[in-house]
Amino acid sequence: MSSSRDLGCDDGHGLWRVAVEVPAAAAGFFEDALSPYLETMAVMELPAGDVTEMVFTSHTPMIVEGFVQHKPDAELLRRCIREAADPAGMPPPELTIEDQSRRDWLRENRASFPAIDIGRFYIHGSHLQPPPAGSRLNLHVDAAVAFGSGSHATTAGCLRALQALAKKRRYKHILDMGTGTGILALGASKLWPSAAVLAVDNDSASVDMTRSNADQNQLRSRITTLLHAGYRHPRIRSGPPYDLVIANILAAPLVRMAADLATVLAPHGQAVLSGLLSHQETAVLAAHRAQGLYPQGRFRQSGWSTLILGRGRSRQ
Ligand SMILES: C[S@@+](CC[C@H](N)C(=O)[O-])C[C@H]1O[C@@H](n2cnc3c(N)ncnc32)[C@H](O)[C@@H]1O
């Protein structure tokens, strides 16, 4: 059966991938130059993969890529690339434009999606067997139209941060803002089985996916979902103050939402924030310091940062 997300379109629409490979220090210039012409954008490590802290340098190769549903104007994009190369202090990188519309990328992605180990978490799709029962925390998550397969450094950073927190304390009321596939809500629920988790996303496909992943992992009774943008929903505000808030969203929304986060966070609460590039830490921390939230921990992977914040000054 072909899904509406197969993207094999015959109506003049399609899906084109636009990408350049550049050193990490230059990625922001090309991201800014291309973003007005693309519908989604990401900056990722190339090749995918280092998982140690603090190994990222300004020379780490990154891929700046985006997708657009109408055939892009190659000449215009090349001009943008040439203009960005100058302030980035490098020659213009090669521009890749690929027609993706005939690919069932979701199926391909699923098939090529290996199991992922992140500390105690073992994340696998339906095409793979769970590990034998033991001390592993099994997360059954299929690569999906929603974000959150576990392979992205921001998701991995959050899962590492949650495991670090689990060594120190328990949480009862957890809010996962920008839940995607629900992977962090699932992870939190496995780490703190007695916690009630509210998983929120502004994208209905993500909320559906989270519900189905909660079912698939037998966590439906512990994870509630909500379709909403941000913290200003009566169900969030009138709920218990949250002793743990997780938000893997981009830097700009994290900054915008800092005050709202502070209002729903319990006095002794902690927040795990991700989706920011390492050079964006200063801005994200400043916005949260202004709300009385201070850094208590940090994980860096492949150019991305995950921050642990709380009302007390640094515990680490
Ligand atoms: C980077 S993904 C993170 C998904 C998952 N939590 C993970 O860590 O893999 C960000 C998610 O936040 C959602 N999102 C973005 N802005 C939001 C907002 N203002 N309120 C709620 N969800 C938001 C997006 O739809 C997306 O699913």
The ligand as an SDF file (V2000), in Angstrom:
LIG
                    3D

 27 29  0  0  0  0  0  0  0  0999 V2000
   13.7950   18.4310   16.9480 C   0  0  0  0  0  0  0  0  0  0  0  0
   12.2240   17.7060   17.0900 S   0  0  0  0  0  0  0  0  0  0  0  0
   12.4480   16.7740   18.5980 C   0  0  0  0  0  0  0  0  0  0  0  0
   11.6600   15.4940   18.6190 C   0  0  0  0  0  0  0  0  0  0  0  0
   11.9790   14.5930   19.8010 C   0  0  0  0  0  0  0  0  0  0  0  0
   11.6070   15.2340   21.0520 N   0  0  0  0  0  0  0  0  0  0  0  0
   13.4410   14.2160   19.8330 C   0  0  0  0  0  0  0  0  0  0  0  0
   14.1370   14.6630   20.7380 O   0  0  0  0  0  0  0  0  0  0  0  0
   13.8960   13.4940   18.9480 O   0  0  0  0  0  0  0  0  0  0  0  0
   11.2540   19.0950   17.5820 C   0  0  0  0  0  0  0  0  0  0  0  0
    9.7810   18.8190   17.6990 C   0  0  0  0  0  0  0  0  0  0  0  0
    9.2000   19.9840   18.2970 O   0  0  0  0  0  0  0  0  0  0  0  0
    7.9880   20.3000   17.6640 C   0  0  0  0  0  0  0  0  0  0  0  0
    7.7900   21.7290   17.9040 N   0  0  0  0  0  0  0  0  0  0  0  0
    8.4400   22.7700   17.3410 C   0  0  0  0  0  0  0  0  0  0  0  0
    8.0180   23.9330   17.8690 N   0  0  0  0  0  0  0  0  0  0  0  0
    7.0760   23.6200   18.8040 C   0  0  0  0  0  0  0  0  0  0  0  0
    6.2620   24.3790   19.7010 C   0  0  0  0  0  0  0  0  0  0  0  0
    6.3430   25.6990   19.7400 N   0  0  0  0  0  0  0  0  0  0  0  0
    5.4170   23.7260   20.5100 N   0  0  0  0  0  0  0  0  0  0  0  0
    5.3270   22.3810   20.4820 C   0  0  0  0  0  0  0  0  0  0  0  0
    6.0640   21.6090   19.6410 N   0  0  0  0  0  0  0  0  0  0  0  0
    6.9320   22.2150   18.8370 C   0  0  0  0  0  0  0  0  0  0  0  0
    8.1950   19.8720   16.2320 C   0  0  0  0  0  0  0  0  0  0  0  0
    6.9600   19.6050   15.5980 O   0  0  0  0  0  0  0  0  0  0  0  0
    9.0530   18.6180   16.3940 C   0  0  0  0  0  0  0  0  0  0  0  0
    8.2550   17.4610   16.4860 O   0  0  0  0  0  0  0  0  0  0  0  0
  1  2  1  0
  2  3  1  0
  2 10  1  0
  3  4  1  0
  4  5  1  0
  5  6  1  0
  5  7  1  0
  7  8  2  0
  7  9  1  0
 10 11  1  0
 11 12  1  0
 11 26  1  0
 12 13  1  0
 13 14  1  0
 13 24  1  0
 14 15  1  0
 14 23  1  0
 15 16  2  0
 16 17  1  0
 17 18  1  0
 17 23  2  0
 18 19  1  0
 18 20  2  0
 20 21  1  0
 21 22  2  0
 22 23  1  0
 24 25  1  0
 24 26  1  0
 26 27  1  0
M  CHG  2   2   1   9  -1
M  END
$$$$
